[in-house]
Amino acid sequence: MSHRPLKLLLIDQDPIFRLGLRVALEAIPNLEAIAVVETDTIALQILAEIAEKDPNQVNLVVLEFGNGRSTTSQQLGLQFCRQLRALYPNLPILLLSSIQEQGLLLAAKSIGVNGYCPKGTPLSELVAAMQEVADGGSYWFQDTQAIITPNSSLLTPNSSLLTPNSSLPFSKLRNNLRLSGIANINATLAAVTVQLQVPGLPVLDRAILAGQRRELQAARWLLNRLLVSPQERQEEQIPVAHQPPLTPSLSNAIQQRQTVSPLLSPGTLQSALFTSCINKLQFPLRNVTDIPLEIDIFREDKKRELLYLILQKLADQLDELRASQIEMNQLYELKNTLMRDLWQVAIIDFFGKFSRIKVVNQNIEILNLLLENTEVLQRDILQKIPLVCELYSYLLFQTELSIDNSSYPVVSAEAKSQALMILENLLIQVANGVVQPLLNYLADVEEIKQNFYGRQLISTREIERFRNDLSWKYRLKNYINEPKAVFESRYELFVIVPRGIANTSVYAPRNQELVKLSNIPLVVTLLLEFSDAIAPRLKSLLAFLGSGIVFILTQIVGQGLGLIGRGILQGIGSVSSVEKNFRRNSDRPK
């Protein structure tokens, strides 16, 4: 067997399974997960990029048939394997799936899949299967045995390894039910976990989702306990001393995993983050904040197209930075250049390098117009994008992410969640920068309106009103909102949530910016400080005055009014008694 390094591409829709397998494989020497992706489309894009640069960078594809449960998903999985085999005939494919139907496995083998392991296969056996398939052989797991046929296309079990078991059909049914149930629970649990990470979630919604998460975890535990046979449970409880010894390399790798927490490869870390971002870009992109954004004028499909493009160009930029072997301390020097280059290449690719438009009987090159005032746009938008260097450092050098007064380890879910917020804000702000010069020079051109604008902002009046709103936004941001954010040591971020584009804020020390404030922004911070200083005393004074007014109204005015009312009532009573006496006297006989 060859011992060349294993470089694999993992495709699976289950985020929990992807994360677990990726972390487990990190401990294995001579094995590298080049990319861990969710969809077939992303996998084909990555393979196409790899084929252009280094065809030997991936020597194995490990995949699941969609979600592994529905017939449609399984058929699409077979179709993808057929497409993969046609595009890359020499690339081995290993099916790592929860399916066990022999007909489906035979169909997979007939179209060129080189091996199969069920989910739940021990790590040592799974690694051996990967190595076997990558070396040109095949590895087909069936029931309780593996069928290893180097360079063979036969699927014939070795009868000497079979152990008769009358309860095997029921055991298989029970195991299938367990795997199917756990897969459903894991998928729902992943969706709930993603919703819990949404910034600005109401307290009641967060409590409900947290309860659902606990219930799903309990259900998964019960399912594992109820649908596991006594023999399997007994095998789980075998002491470590009675377990089969691990191979030296695997034992050393696991020991290393327990003592040292190795980092993910930069490509894997970036792929996982970008995959999550792509998934969130499927949400509605309606602006649900009270702050107008330049991209609001675009139709939703154009917004999504632009954000996708910027994400792709960012990935290319990160690859170029890795190839140039840039050092970490250079990022801060190159930040403005990186943002300007990303903005320029996004404009060029989005509108077309040689695109022209007719304005007042003149054909004008769009790019010459849009790239005129680069300095102004950098000052207003690009240079104010926060935490860019932290994101680049996290993706390029796998540094801990320090944000919101906390430091998160690279491989933690919290680091990924925070990095995703920074990434989404970067994409939205660069997209705003792409749209801003268009609004300055070509806002009311019919061809532009037809190709890009949404229906609600297509009339000249609505466009001008929208531009005026943006102008006021810049003034408020420069003179009030930004100084206030600096004084409060926070950054405002735009993020993508299930209902649209929302905003949130994170803590960040900004003392250096505070020292540099002058003129109106400085006055704003002084007014805020004065308000903070006088507010408690003013509140105390108002409370004292309020207590005095209440005392006067209740104790003095109230009692006075009460006495007056009492006197009036007594006077009315006296008059009534006099009238009665007078009548009584007048009725007596004289």
C-alpha positions as CSV (number, residue, x, y, z in Angstrom):
1,M,0.0,0.0,0.0
2,S,1.3,3.5,-0.9
3,H,1.9,6.0,1.9
4,R,1.5,9.1,-0.2
5,P,-0.3,11.9,1.7
6,L,-4.1,11.8,1.5
7,K,-5.6,15.0,0.2
8,L,-9.4,14.8,0.3
9,L,-12.4,16.9,-0.5
10,L,-15.4,16.2,1.8
11,I,-19.0,16.8,0.7
12,D,-21.8,16.5,3.2
13,Q,-25.0,18.5,4.0
14,D,-24.9,17.8,7.7
15,P,-22.8,20.6,9.4
16,I,-22.4,18.7,12.6
17,F,-21.1,15.6,10.8
18,R,-18.8,17.7,8.7
19,L,-17.3,19.4,11.7
20,G,-16.9,16.2,13.7
21,L,-15.2,14.3,10.9
22,R,-13.0,17.3,10.0
23,V,-11.8,17.6,13.6
24,A,-11.2,13.8,13.9
25,L,-9.2,13.7,10.7
26,E,-7.0,16.6,11.7
27,A,-5.2,14.2,14.1
28,I,-4.3,11.8,11.4
29,P,-0.8,12.2,10.0
30,N,-0.3,12.4,6.2
31,L,-4.0,13.3,5.8
32,E,-5.3,16.7,4.9
33,A,-8.9,17.9,4.2
34,I,-8.3,20.4,1.4
35,A,-11.9,21.6,1.6
36,V,-15.1,20.7,3.5
37,V,-18.2,21.8,1.6
38,E,-21.9,21.4,1.8
39,T,-23.2,21.3,-1.8
40,D,-22.2,19.7,-5.0
41,T,-22.0,23.0,-6.8
42,I,-19.3,24.4,-4.4
43,A,-17.4,21.1,-4.7
44,L,-17.3,21.4,-8.5
45,Q,-16.2,25.0,-8.3
46,I,-13.3,24.1,-5.9
47,L,-12.3,21.1,-8.1
48,A,-12.3,23.4,-11.2
49,E,-10.0,25.9,-9.4
50,I,-7.7,23.2,-8.2
51,A,-7.5,21.6,-11.7
52,E,-6.2,24.9,-13.1
53,K,-3.5,25.3,-10.4
54,D,-2.4,21.8,-9.3
55,P,-4.4,18.7,-10.4
56,N,-2.6,16.6,-7.8
57,Q,-3.8,18.7,-4.9
58,V,-6.8,16.4,-4.3
59,N,-6.5,12.6,-4.7
60,L,-9.9,11.6,-3.1
61,V,-13.5,12.8,-2.9
62,V,-15.5,11.7,0.1
63,L,-19.2,12.4,-0.2
64,E,-22.8,11.7,1.0
65,F,-25.8,11.4,-1.4
66,G,-27.4,14.7,-0.5
67,N,-29.1,14.3,2.9
68,G,-29.0,10.5,2.5
69,R,-32.7,10.1,3.2
70,S,-35.0,11.1,0.4
71,T,-35.2,9.2,-2.9
72,T,-34.8,12.5,-4.8
73,S,-31.6,13.3,-2.9
74,Q,-30.2,9.9,-3.6
75,Q,-30.9,10.2,-7.3
76,L,-29.2,13.6,-7.4
77,G,-26.3,12.1,-5.6
78,L,-25.9,9.4,-8.2
79,Q,-26.2,12.0,-11.0
80,F,-23.4,14.1,-9.3
81,C,-21.2,11.0,-9.1
82,R,-21.7,10.4,-12.8
83,Q,-20.9,14.0,-13.5
84,L,-17.8,13.8,-11.3
85,R,-16.6,10.7,-13.0
86,A,-17.1,12.2,-16.5
87,L,-15.2,15.4,-15.5
88,Y,-12.4,13.7,-13.5
89,P,-12.1,10.1,-14.6
90,N,-9.0,9.4,-12.5
91,L,-10.3,10.9,-9.3
92,P,-11.3,8.2,-6.7
93,I,-14.7,8.6,-5.0
94,L,-15.5,7.1,-1.6
95,L,-19.2,7.1,-0.5
96,L,-19.5,7.8,3.2
97,S,-23.2,7.6,3.8
98,S,-26.0,6.4,6.1
99,I,-27.7,4.5,3.2
100,Q,-27.5,0.7,3.2
101,E,-29.7,-0.3,0.3
102,Q,-27.8,-2.8,-1.8
103,G,-29.5,-1.7,-5.0
104,L,-28.3,1.9,-4.5
105,L,-24.8,0.8,-3.7
106,L,-24.7,-1.4,-6.8
107,A,-25.9,1.6,-8.8
108,A,-23.2,3.8,-7.3
109,K,-20.5,1.1,-8.1
110,S,-21.7,0.8,-11.7
111,I,-21.2,4.5,-12.4
112,G,-17.7,4.6,-11.0
113,V,-17.8,5.0,-7.2
114,N,-14.7,3.3,-5.8
115,G,-15.8,2.5,-2.2
116,Y,-18.4,2.8,0.5
117,C,-18.4,3.1,4.3
118,P,-21.4,3.7,6.4
119,K,-21.5,6.6,8.8
120,G,-20.4,5.4,12.2
121,T,-17.4,3.4,10.9
122,P,-14.5,3.4,13.4
123,L,-12.0,6.1,12.5
124,S,-9.1,3.6,12.0
125,E,-11.2,1.6,9.5
126,L,-12.4,4.7,7.7
127,V,-8.8,6.0,7.3
128,A,-7.8,2.6,6.0
129,A,-10.7,2.7,3.5
130,M,-9.7,6.2,2.3
131,Q,-6.1,5.1,1.8
132,E,-7.2,2.0,-0.1
133,V,-9.5,3.9,-2.5
134,A,-7.0,6.7,-3.0
135,D,-4.4,4.1,-4.0
136,G,-6.6,2.8,-6.8
137,G,-8.3,0.0,-5.0
138,S,-11.9,-0.4,-3.8
139,Y,-13.4,-0.7,-0.3
140,W,-17.0,-1.8,0.1
141,F,-18.4,-2.3,3.5
142,Q,-21.3,-4.8,3.7
143,D,-23.2,-5.6,6.9
144,T,-20.4,-6.4,9.4
145,Q,-17.5,-6.8,7.0
146,A,-15.4,-4.9,4.6
147,I,-14.9,-6.1,1.0
148,I,-11.5,-4.9,-0.1
149,T,-10.7,-5.6,-3.7
150,P,-7.6,-3.8,-4.9
151,N,-8.1,-2.6,-8.5
152,S,-11.1,-4.9,-8.9
153,S,-14.7,-4.1,-9.9
154,L,-16.3,-7.2,-8.2
155,L,-18.5,-6.9,-5.2
156,T,-18.3,-10.4,-3.8
157,P,-18.1,-11.0,-0.1
158,N,-15.6,-13.3,1.5
159,S,-17.7,-16.1,2.8
160,S,-15.2,-17.0,5.5
161,L,-15.8,-13.7,7.2
162,L,-19.5,-14.1,7.4
163,T,-21.0,-15.0,10.8
164,P,-24.6,-16.4,10.7
165,N,-26.9,-14.3,12.8
166,S,-30.7,-14.9,12.9
167,S,-31.4,-11.5,14.3
168,L,-29.4,-9.7,11.6
169,P,-32.5,-8.4,9.6
170,F,-34.0,-6.9,12.8
171,S,-30.7,-5.4,13.8
172,K,-30.3,-3.8,10.4
173,L,-33.8,-2.3,10.6
174,R,-33.2,-1.0,14.1
175,N,-29.8,0.5,13.1
176,N,-31.4,2.1,10.0
177,L,-34.1,3.7,12.1
178,R,-31.6,4.9,14.6
179,L,-29.3,6.5,11.9
180,S,-32.3,8.0,10.1
181,G,-33.7,9.5,13.3
182,I,-30.3,10.9,14.4
183,A,-29.8,12.4,11.0
184,N,-33.1,14.2,11.2
185,I,-32.4,15.4,14.7
186,N,-28.9,16.6,13.8
187,A,-30.3,18.5,10.8
188,T,-32.9,20.2,13.0
189,L,-30.4,20.8,15.8
190,A,-28.1,22.5,13.3
191,A,-30.8,24.8,12.1
192,V,-31.8,25.8,15.6
193,T,-28.2,26.4,16.5
194,V,-27.8,28.7,13.5
195,Q,-30.9,30.7,14.6
196,L,-29.5,31.1,18.1
197,Q,-26.4,32.7,16.6
198,V,-28.5,35.5,14.9
199,P,-27.6,38.9,16.5
200,G,-30.3,40.9,18.1
201,L,-32.7,37.9,18.6
202,P,-35.5,38.8,21.0
203,V,-35.2,37.3,24.5
204,L,-38.4,35.3,24.2
205,D,-37.4,33.8,20.9
206,R,-33.9,33.0,22.2
207,A,-35.5,31.2,25.2
208,I,-37.8,29.2,23.0
209,L,-35.0,28.1,20.7
210,A,-32.7,27.2,23.6
211,G,-35.5,25.0,24.9
212,Q,-35.9,23.3,21.5
213,R,-32.1,22.7,21.4
214,R,-32.2,21.0,24.8
215,E,-35.1,18.9,23.8
216,L,-33.4,17.8,20.5
217,Q,-30.2,16.9,22.4
218,A,-32.3,14.8,24.9
219,A,-34.1,13.1,22.0
220,R,-30.9,12.2,20.4
221,W,-29.6,10.7,23.6
222,L,-32.8,8.7,24.1
223,L,-32.7,7.4,20.6
224,N,-29.1,6.2,21.0
225,R,-30.1,4.4,24.2
226,L,-33.4,2.8,23.1
227,L,-32.4,1.6,19.6
228,V,-29.0,0.1,20.5
229,S,-29.0,-3.6,21.2
230,P,-27.7,-5.0,24.6
231,Q,-24.8,-6.5,22.8
232,E,-23.9,-3.2,21.2
233,R,-24.3,-1.4,24.5
234,Q,-22.0,-4.0,26.1
235,E,-19.4,-3.5,23.4
236,E,-19.5,0.2,24.1
237,Q,-18.8,-0.5,27.8
238,I,-15.7,-2.7,27.1
239,P,-12.8,-1.3,29.1
240,V,-10.0,0.3,27.1
241,A,-7.6,-2.5,28.0
242,H,-9.8,-5.0,26.2
243,Q,-10.2,-3.0,23.0
244,P,-8.1,-3.9,20.0
245,P,-4.8,-2.0,19.9
246,L,-4.5,0.9,17.6
247,T,-1.9,1.2,14.9
248,P,1.1,3.2,16.1
249,S,0.5,6.1,13.7
250,L,-3.2,6.4,14.7
251,S,-2.4,6.0,18.4
252,N,0.2,8.8,18.2
253,A,-2.2,11.0,16.3
254,I,-5.0,10.5,18.8
255,Q,-2.6,11.2,21.7
256,Q,-1.4,14.3,20.0
257,R,-5.0,15.4,19.4
258,Q,-5.7,15.0,23.2
259,T,-2.7,17.0,24.2
260,V,-2.4,19.6,21.5
261,S,-5.2,21.3,19.6
262,P,-4.0,21.6,16.1
263,L,-5.4,24.3,13.8
264,L,-7.3,23.7,10.7
265,S,-5.6,24.2,7.4
266,P,-6.2,27.8,6.2
267,G,-8.1,26.5,3.1
268,T,-10.4,24.4,5.3
269,L,-11.0,27.3,7.7
270,Q,-11.8,29.7,4.8
271,S,-14.0,27.2,3.0
272,A,-16.1,26.5,6.1
273,L,-16.6,30.2,6.7
274,F,-17.3,31.1,3.1
275,T,-19.8,28.2,2.9
276,S,-21.7,29.5,5.9
277,C,-21.7,32.9,4.3
278,I,-23.0,31.5,1.0
279,N,-25.8,29.8,2.8
280,K,-26.8,33.0,4.5
281,L,-26.9,34.8,1.2
282,Q,-29.9,32.7,0.4
283,F,-31.9,34.7,3.0
284,P,-33.9,37.7,1.9
285,L,-31.7,40.7,1.4
286,R,-34.2,43.4,2.4
287,N,-32.8,46.2,4.6
288,V,-34.7,46.0,7.9
289,T,-32.7,48.7,9.6
290,D,-33.5,52.4,9.7
291,I,-30.3,53.3,8.0
292,P,-30.4,53.5,4.2
293,L,-27.8,51.5,2.3
294,E,-26.6,52.1,-1.3
295,I,-27.5,48.6,-2.3
296,D,-31.2,49.1,-1.3
297,I,-31.8,50.5,-4.8
298,F,-30.9,47.2,-6.4
299,R,-33.3,44.3,-7.1
300,E,-32.7,41.4,-4.7
301,D,-31.2,39.1,-7.4
302,K,-28.7,41.9,-8.3
303,K,-27.8,42.4,-4.6
304,R,-27.1,38.7,-4.2
305,E,-25.1,38.5,-7.5
306,L,-22.9,41.4,-6.3
307,L,-22.3,40.0,-2.9
308,Y,-21.5,36.6,-4.4
309,L,-19.0,38.3,-6.7
310,I,-17.3,40.2,-3.9
311,L,-17.0,37.0,-1.9
312,Q,-15.4,35.2,-4.8
313,K,-12.9,38.1,-5.4
314,L,-12.1,38.1,-1.7
315,A,-11.2,34.4,-1.9
316,D,-9.0,35.2,-4.9
317,Q,-7.3,38.0,-3.0
318,L,-6.7,35.7,0.0
319,D,-5.1,33.1,-2.3
320,E,-2.8,35.8,-3.8
321,L,-1.8,36.9,-0.3
322,R,-0.9,33.3,0.7
323,A,1.1,32.9,-2.5
324,S,3.0,36.1,-1.8
325,Q,3.9,34.9,1.7
326,I,2.8,38.1,3.3
327,E,3.6,38.6,7.0
328,M,1.0,39.4,9.6
329,N,2.4,42.9,10.5
330,Q,2.0,43.9,6.8
331,L,-1.8,43.6,6.9
332,Y,-2.3,46.9,8.7
333,E,-0.1,48.7,6.2
334,L,-1.9,47.1,3.3
335,K,-5.5,47.4,4.6
336,N,-6.5,50.4,2.5
337,T,-4.8,49.0,-0.6
338,L,-6.6,45.6,-0.1
339,M,-10.0,47.2,0.2
340,R,-9.4,49.5,-2.8
341,D,-8.3,46.6,-4.9
342,L,-11.2,44.4,-3.8
343,W,-13.6,47.3,-4.7
344,Q,-12.1,48.0,-8.1
345,V,-12.1,44.3,-9.2
346,A,-15.7,44.0,-8.1
347,I,-16.7,47.0,-10.1
348,I,-14.8,45.8,-13.2
349,D,-16.3,42.3,-13.1
350,F,-19.8,43.4,-12.1
351,F,-20.3,46.0,-14.8
352,G,-17.9,44.6,-17.4
353,K,-14.5,45.9,-18.3
354,F,-15.5,47.3,-21.7
355,S,-19.2,48.1,-21.0
356,R,-20.5,51.3,-22.5
357,I,-23.7,53.2,-22.0
358,K,-25.5,55.8,-24.0
359,V,-26.0,59.1,-22.2
360,V,-27.3,62.1,-24.1
361,N,-26.3,60.7,-27.5
362,Q,-22.8,59.8,-26.2
363,N,-21.4,56.3,-25.6
364,I,-19.6,56.5,-22.3
365,E,-17.4,53.8,-20.8
366,I,-18.9,52.9,-17.5
367,L,-15.7,52.1,-15.7
368,N,-14.0,55.4,-16.6
369,L,-16.9,57.1,-14.9
370,L,-17.2,54.9,-11.8
371,L,-13.5,54.8,-11.0
372,E,-13.0,58.6,-11.1
373,N,-13.2,59.6,-7.4
374,T,-11.5,56.7,-5.7
375,E,-10.1,58.8,-2.9
376,V,-13.5,60.1,-1.9
377,L,-15.1,56.7,-1.8
378,Q,-12.2,55.3,0.2
379,R,-12.6,58.0,2.7
380,D,-16.4,57.7,3.0
381,I,-16.8,53.9,2.9
382,L,-13.8,51.6,2.4
383,Q,-11.5,53.0,5.1
384,K,-14.3,52.9,7.6
385,I,-14.9,49.1,7.3
386,P,-14.0,47.8,10.7
387,L,-12.0,44.7,11.8
388,V,-10.7,44.0,8.3
389,C,-7.2,43.1,9.5
390,E,-8.6,40.8,12.3
391,L,-10.6,38.9,9.7
392,Y,-7.6,38.6,7.2
393,S,-5.3,37.5,10.1
394,Y,-7.8,34.9,11.2
395,L,-8.1,33.4,7.7
396,L,-4.5,33.7,6.6
397,F,-2.6,33.0,9.8
398,Q,-5.2,31.4,12.0
399,T,-4.8,33.8,14.8
400,E,-7.3,33.9,17.7
401,L,-10.2,36.3,17.0
402,S,-10.3,39.1,19.6
403,I,-13.6,40.9,19.3
404,D,-16.3,42.2,21.6
405,N,-13.9,42.1,24.6
406,S,-13.3,38.4,24.2
407,S,-10.7,36.2,22.6
408,Y,-11.9,33.1,20.7
409,P,-9.8,30.1,19.7
410,V,-9.6,29.6,15.9
411,V,-11.5,26.3,15.8
412,S,-14.3,27.4,18.1
413,A,-17.8,27.9,16.9
414,E,-17.8,31.4,18.6
415,A,-14.8,32.5,16.4
416,K,-16.6,31.3,13.3
417,S,-19.7,33.2,14.3
418,Q,-17.9,36.4,15.0
419,A,-15.8,36.1,11.8
420,L,-18.9,35.5,9.8
421,M,-20.4,38.8,11.1
422,I,-17.2,40.7,10.1
423,L,-17.3,39.0,6.7
424,E,-20.9,39.9,6.0
425,N,-20.3,43.5,7.0
426,L,-17.3,43.7,4.7
427,L,-19.3,42.3,1.8
428,I,-22.2,44.7,2.4
429,Q,-19.9,47.8,2.7
430,V,-17.9,47.0,-0.4
431,A,-21.1,46.4,-2.3
432,N,-22.2,49.9,-1.0
433,G,-19.0,51.2,-2.4
434,V,-19.7,49.6,-5.8
435,V,-23.1,51.2,-6.0
436,Q,-22.2,54.7,-4.7
437,P,-20.5,56.0,-7.9
438,L,-23.3,54.6,-10.0
439,L,-25.8,56.7,-8.0
440,N,-23.5,59.8,-8.3
441,Y,-23.2,59.7,-12.1
442,L,-25.7,57.3,-13.7
443,A,-28.6,57.1,-11.2
444,D,-31.4,58.2,-13.6
445,V,-30.2,56.5,-16.8
446,E,-33.0,54.2,-18.1
447,E,-30.7,51.4,-19.1
448,I,-29.3,51.3,-15.6
449,K,-32.7,51.4,-14.0
450,Q,-34.0,48.5,-16.2
451,N,-31.0,46.3,-15.5
452,F,-30.4,46.9,-11.8
453,Y,-33.1,48.8,-9.9
454,G,-36.1,47.5,-8.0
455,R,-39.6,48.6,-8.8
456,Q,-40.0,50.7,-5.7
457,L,-37.1,53.0,-6.6
458,I,-37.4,53.4,-10.3
459,S,-39.1,56.8,-10.7
460,T,-36.9,60.0,-10.9
461,R,-38.6,61.4,-7.8
462,E,-38.0,58.2,-5.7
463,I,-34.3,58.0,-6.9
464,E,-33.7,61.6,-5.9
465,R,-35.4,61.1,-2.6
466,F,-33.2,58.0,-2.0
467,R,-30.1,59.9,-2.9
468,N,-31.1,62.7,-0.5
469,D,-31.5,60.1,2.3
470,L,-28.0,58.8,1.6
471,S,-26.6,62.3,1.7
472,W,-28.2,62.8,5.1
473,K,-26.8,59.5,6.2
474,Y,-23.3,60.5,5.4
475,R,-23.7,63.8,7.3
476,L,-25.2,62.1,10.4
477,K,-22.6,59.4,10.3
478,N,-19.6,61.8,10.0
479,Y,-20.8,64.4,12.5
480,I,-22.9,62.5,15.0
481,N,-23.2,58.7,14.7
482,E,-19.5,57.9,14.1
483,P,-18.2,60.2,16.9
484,K,-20.8,58.6,19.2
485,A,-19.7,55.1,18.3
486,V,-16.0,56.1,18.9
487,F,-16.9,57.6,22.3
488,E,-18.9,54.4,23.1
489,S,-16.0,52.1,22.0
490,R,-18.0,50.1,19.5
491,Y,-18.3,49.3,15.8
492,E,-21.6,49.1,13.9
493,L,-21.9,46.0,11.7
494,F,-24.4,45.1,9.1
495,V,-25.2,41.4,9.1
496,I,-27.5,39.0,7.2
497,V,-30.3,37.4,9.3
498,P,-33.3,35.3,8.2
499,R,-35.5,38.4,7.9
500,G,-33.0,40.5,5.9
501,I,-30.0,42.8,6.5
502,A,-29.9,43.9,10.1
503,N,-27.4,45.9,12.2
504,T,-25.6,45.0,15.4
505,S,-22.7,46.5,17.4
506,V,-19.6,45.0,19.0
507,Y,-17.2,46.4,21.5
508,A,-13.8,47.6,20.3
509,P,-11.2,50.0,21.9
510,R,-11.1,53.2,19.8
511,N,-9.1,55.5,22.1
512,Q,-6.7,56.5,19.3
513,E,-9.6,57.6,17.1
514,L,-11.1,59.5,20.0
515,V,-8.0,61.6,20.5
516,K,-8.0,62.6,16.8
517,L,-11.5,63.9,16.8
518,S,-11.9,67.7,16.2
519,N,-14.5,70.3,15.3
520,I,-18.1,69.1,15.3
521,P,-17.4,65.4,16.1
522,L,-15.4,66.5,19.1
523,V,-18.2,68.8,20.2
524,V,-20.6,65.8,19.9
525,T,-18.5,63.7,22.2
526,L,-18.2,66.6,24.7
527,L,-22.0,67.0,24.7
528,L,-22.4,63.3,25.3
529,E,-19.9,63.5,28.2
530,F,-21.7,66.6,29.6
531,S,-25.0,64.7,29.3
532,D,-23.6,61.7,31.1
533,A,-22.2,64.0,33.8
534,I,-25.3,66.1,34.4
535,A,-27.9,63.4,33.8
536,P,-27.7,61.7,37.3
537,R,-27.9,65.1,39.0
538,L,-30.7,66.3,36.8
539,K,-32.6,63.2,37.5
540,S,-32.1,63.7,41.2
541,L,-33.2,67.3,40.9
542,L,-36.3,66.3,38.9
543,A,-37.1,63.6,41.4
544,F,-36.8,66.1,44.3
545,L,-39.0,68.6,42.5
546,G,-41.5,65.9,41.6
547,S,-41.7,64.8,45.2
548,G,-42.2,68.5,46.3
549,I,-45.0,69.0,43.7
550,V,-46.6,65.7,44.8
551,F,-46.4,66.9,48.4
552,I,-47.9,70.3,47.7
553,L,-50.7,68.8,45.6
554,T,-51.6,66.1,48.0
555,Q,-50.9,67.5,51.4
556,I,-51.7,71.3,50.9
557,V,-53.9,71.7,47.9
558,G,-55.6,68.4,48.4
559,Q,-56.4,69.0,52.1
560,G,-57.5,72.6,51.3
561,L,-59.9,71.4,48.6
562,G,-61.1,68.7,51.0
563,L,-61.9,71.3,53.7
564,I,-63.7,73.5,51.2
565,G,-65.7,70.6,49.9
566,R,-66.5,69.7,53.5
567,G,-67.7,73.2,54.3
568,I,-69.9,73.3,51.2
569,L,-71.5,70.0,52.1
570,Q,-72.1,71.1,55.7
571,G,-73.6,74.4,54.5
572,I,-75.9,72.5,52.2
573,G,-76.9,70.3,55.1
574,S,-77.7,73.3,57.3
575,V,-79.9,74.9,54.7
576,S,-81.8,71.7,54.3
577,S,-82.5,71.4,58.1
578,V,-83.7,75.1,58.3
579,E,-86.1,74.5,55.4
580,K,-87.5,71.4,57.2
581,N,-88.0,73.3,60.4
582,F,-89.7,76.1,58.6
583,R,-92.1,73.8,56.9
584,R,-92.9,72.0,60.1
585,N,-93.7,75.2,61.8
586,S,-95.9,76.4,59.0
587,D,-97.9,73.2,59.0
588,R,-99.0,73.6,62.7
589,P,-102.6,74.9,63.3
590,K,-102.8,78.4,64.6
